Amino acid sequence: MNTVREQNIASVIDEVKRGVTQREAAQNWGIPQATLYDRIHGATNKKTSKLTNRRLSPEEELFLIN
């Protein structure tokens, strides 16, 4: 589900780049306007941002487990 949402957000950003207003694009796709604004200005999704705050990468965690 998150992958579809990320694809939708990418499509909305493309629409905004083509000249559709942020408000109109967000309403058409059902994405919160604040989320669209944040993404256009460089914010990442929660999953990506959580990975950057970890001390160990997922690969390092798997290595320690095995």
C-alpha positions, 0 to 999 in steps of 0.5 A: 500500500505504501508503494502505491501511495508513494507512486501517487505522490510522485504523480501529484508532484509531476502534475504540479510541475506541469502547472496544476496548483498544489491544492487542486492536485492534492484534492484530485489525488486525495493526498493531504495538501501539507504532505504534498507541500512537504514532499515538494520541498524535500521532505521524505516519507517516514520509513525512509527518514527512520532508516537514516536515524538508525545506528545499524543498517538493516543489513548490519542487523541481519548480520548480527542476528545470523 
